[in-house]
Amino acid sequence: MTDTDTGIASLGVQLPPLAMDVEVLAALRGVDPAKLTVGLGCREMALCPEGYDVATLAAGAARRALARWGGSLDQIGLLAVGTETAKDMSRPLSAWLADALGLRGAVRSYEVKHACYGGTLALRQALEWRWSGAARGKAALVVAADVALYAPESPGEPTQGAGAVAMVVEAPRVAEVSRASFSYSEPAFDFWRPVGEAYPRVDGPLSLECYVKAAARCFEQLAAERGGREALARLHAACFHVPFPKMVKKAVAGVGEALGLSDAETAAFFEQKVEPTMRWSRRAGNAYGAALWIAVAQTLAGLEQGTPIAAFSYGSGFGAELMTLTAGPDAAAGAWVAEVEADLASRTLVDADRYLALRAAERGQGIQ
Ligand code: HMG
């Protein structure tokens, strides 16, 4: 196999064993549940129990992707983890993951940080490493993993979540990824977490504005190169980073405006090609870097080979990238779906007391 024969060879998703219905959070915080379910479009947020962290999630997703890939660890020459859930200011999360997997030797192992965009950057680097020939036939293991927690009682709290998606980058059995991608970045303080602080600071309205702008600018580039309406019509689906589902609807409205679509065309695009991609996202909450890839994993499953989809990645600060993927021969079987459905079916929905205890335990673990 040549290095140019590259794409996503295998996928693994891991969700944690706890979750909370946002209506329970609404009752706890004294807000109208419709604000969270209708206003934000949220349903449940995934949560980690004590002792289960971002490294646990990353290792779970990686083991699933590796088991399905069938290759051996000594075929992996690059391990990149995109995360904003730092365990250490220096030691990369990839070191915890390599330890869990028993991966060592001739491997470039590192962490990528760019808010929710880190996992996508790690994936693009792995693809480009293969396409460049530098991989010399080796595969890459890329993981996007995060635990998203906001300060208790802050506006972001209902949008919390957690999850990890691992991808082996080698033969395009699950999906091919377009070499061309459309990026946009602009420095902003929309969402950030100063060193030493446990929870992000957020300028909510600015964060919405930046996300919408980034989506519009990326889709404009796609439209300029591949046509506007025609390019959207060719897509089977369009997956977005999902901080909360209503955000995606707002972004699609911005894209429609930028591309000169009528309100009816924009609404149809959202309902037919975007809304259906967020079924798992509504159960996971915002898994930051993993959020887009959870939607992509759900969407690819069951697709016939060659079916095109789009993936729009956004990370605060801010940076964004839009790319297209086409389903590979293993997409139709969607072997990873059973694992995700099992994670969702077996997890415990916590009540308000358990939630408060979990939040208190964060402080016990050194999180202030
Ligand atoms: P808020 O201030 O609580 O909400 O925070 P709001 O007052 O703006 O209301 C939200 C919506 O609920 C509004 O709908 C209300 O009308 C509606 P809209 O007008 O916008 O369509 N509403 C109701 N609907 C039905 N019944 C009711 C009711 N009451 C109100 N009774 C905010 C919202 C998003 C700011 C907050 O959740 C937040 O700070 N979230 C975190 C930041 C975020 O997710 N930003 C998104 C873009 S940035 C991004 O995606 C990057 C990120 O993932 C981080 C990274 O990159 O690492 C966050």
Boltz pocket constraint, residues with backbone or C-beta under 6 A from the ligand:
constraints:
  - pocket:
      binder: B
      contacts: [[A, 32], [A, 34], [A, 35], [A, 36], [A, 38], [A, 39], [A, 40], [A, 84], [A, 114], [A, 115], [A, 116], [A, 117], [A, 155], [A, 156], [A, 157], [A, 159], [A, 190], [A, 191], [A, 202], [A, 203], [A, 204], [A, 205], [A, 207], [A, 208], [A, 211], [A, 241], [A, 242], [A, 243], [A, 244], [A, 246], [A, 247], [A, 286], [A, 288], [A, 314], [A, 315], [A, 316]]
      max_distance: 6.0
